[in-house]
Amino acid sequence: MRLTVIGTGYLGAVHAACMADIGHEVLGVDVDAEKIKALAEGRPPFFEPGLHDVLTRNVQSGRLRFTDSLREAAEFGELHFVCVGTPQQRDSHAADLRYVDAVIDGLAPWLRDGSLVVGKSTVPVGTTARLVARMRELVPDRGDFEIAWNPEFLREGFAVQDTLHPDRLVAGVLSARADAMLREVYAPMLRAGVPYISTDPATAELVKVAANSFLATKISFINAMAEVCDAAGADVVTLADAIGHDTRIGRRFLSAGLGFGGGCLPKDIRAFTARARELGVDRAVAFLREIDEINTRQRRRTVDAARDLVGGSFTGRRIAVLGATFKPDSDDVRDSPSLAVAAAIHQEGGDVWVHDPEGIENAHAVLPALHYTTDPMTACQGASAVLHLTEWRQYRELDPAVLAGVVRTRTILDARNTLDTERWRSAGWKVRALGRPAPAPVTAVVPGPPARVTIPQAAGPGWAAPATDSLSLVPK
């Protein structure tokens, strides 16, 4: 099939390359001339494992080309994927749909008869219906186009794998013809047994934001538990392991730490609450504001923990930050918790040195006041504390004995709970991990008579539980 992908950012570039890889003729479209040039030469404009090979292979085969012309795109194919960004508006939590609207405005006059426009961007529910009305206003004498919604579920660092081998495909369509066209696009996946869910556009639009909201809820839940564990002297990793064995809960996304960031989860849950308010059902998703607050508080808690480790003040102290991207296997620093922590420490007078395997250039563009290095040992040279903020594999492989020879103080904060803390402590390091207590000294226990335990009578008339102070997870 001949199809186009409009918008060649993170989502669009991966989708275009992968659609060509399964045999389609693909034309990628973007207004950024430099990006188009790089892609046409087989150079991805961002880091994503596996993308370079897929992109190069399909550019060289001729199945994948790029242009900056919507007219050329309309003349090239009959199915057009819209993959432009939907960032948060500057003055509200709502999604900014100007780029989606611009694609519709530019494409509509040139569409071939029977064209299908398929949105993949994350949008507020009701967007498809609004765009159908918009296109009818733009070309009132034609009614032979259709719009469908086909949300993406890519994980940065696994985007190529997730596109070629998705765990499900969701199609929000208004006709059997649109459904048949999308089934043809994804025929190799369907033959491989990938579940295909055909539904209405509104449901398809909600699937993505609902999924992201649920994942954000799991992350913030375990981070709230980490806060309780810190107060109670409990271990959040063991807690997560224990409750994760419950098949109704599962262990994935129950990793306590610095919290989520990036270009999706934070802005998507905020846009969801904004849209729910417009629909008059904001109370139904009011919990998402608490999820957002818990996530933001993890950044403050990390700064507080680091400050305690260096004696109460960052002033004049060198702090090593391991990790700048919001997650490993990516160069994306959008809403990065790691950079937010680094910036806060810098503002409090810390001399911050940052290392990241892929995100240094992007981080420097966002926060040029910090020091950056491509060598983790250089970042840690003379440091009063090392902060492990992004869970890159190479940080787990660092030798704490070797690193001990370059730091000023053997102190590390594991804000992602992925380091082997016993290995670091054995090398003489003081280790702090969010939601995990320091090991208590072992003392001998002398056997004695069993303690007498008084068990209160079962609840009934006149019985009252002893008064306790309530614990608020989210202070108002």
Sequence and secondary structure as in RCSB ss.txt:
>XXXX:A:sequence
MRLTVIGTGYLGAVHAACMADIGHEVLGVDVDAEKIKALAEGRPPFFEPGLHDVLTRNVQSGRLRFTDSLREAAE
FGELHFVCVGTPQQRDSHAADLRYVDAVIDGLAPWLRDGSLVVGKSTVPVGTTARLVARMRELVPDRGDFEIAWN
PEFLREGFAVQDTLHPDRLVAGVLSARADAMLREVYAPMLRAGVPYISTDPATAELVKVAANSFLATKISFINAM
AEVCDAAGADVVTLADAIGHDTRIGRRFLSAGLGFGGGCLPKDIRAFTARARELGVDRAVAFLREIDEINTRQRR
RTVDAARDLVGGSFTGRRIAVLGATFKPDSDDVRDSPSLAVAAAIHQEGGDVWVHDPEGIENAHAVLPALHYTTD
PMTACQGASAVLHLTEWRQYRELDPAVLAGVVRTRTILDARNTLDTERWRSAGWKVRALGRPAPAPVTAVVPGPP
ARVTIPQAAGPGWAAPATDSLSLVPK
>XXXX:A:secstr
 EEEEE  SHHHHHHHHHHHHTT EEEEE S HHHHHHHHTT  SS  TTHHHHHHHHHHHTSEEEES HHHHHH
H SEEEE     B TTSSSB  HHHHHHHHHHGGG  TT EEEE S   TTHHHHHHHHHHHHSTT    EEEE 
     TTSHHHHHHS S EEEE SSHHHHHHHHHHTHHHHHTT  EEEE HHHHHHHHHHHHHHHHHHHHHHHHH
HHHHHHHT  HHHHHHHHHTSTTT STT   SS   SSSHHHHHHHHHHHHHHTT GGGGTHHHHHHHHHHHHHH
HHHHHHHHHTTS  TT EEEEE  SSSSS    TT HHHHHHHHHHHTT EEEEE SS HHHHHHH TTSEEES 
HHHHHTT SEEEE S  HHHHT  HHHHTTT SS EEEETTS S HHHHHHTT EEEETTB              
        S TT          SS  
